[in-house]
Amino acid sequence: SEGDCGFLAANLCAHSIFGEDALANVSIEKASPLDEGSPIVGHIRIRAKSQGMALTLGDKINIAQRERRAIAV
């Protein structure tokens, strides 16, 4: 339909209780936009001043992806 597209790009900002900031650049797309059952694929780039903040955020994203895959199966 009009206005539909198969991709999304977004910048997400996170601020920890310790005052650290992180930025996640997300780019995702449907592998085959016309096929309802096609998987969603993409990339996430995390940037932060401290490596610990970036790694923690990356771990949380990986856990969420694994949980989502377990539900889908």
Secondary structure, 3 states (H helix, E strand, C coil): CCCCCCEEEEEEEEECCCCCEEEEEEEEEECCCCCCCCCEEEEEEEEECCHHHHHHHHHHHHHHHHHHHHHHC
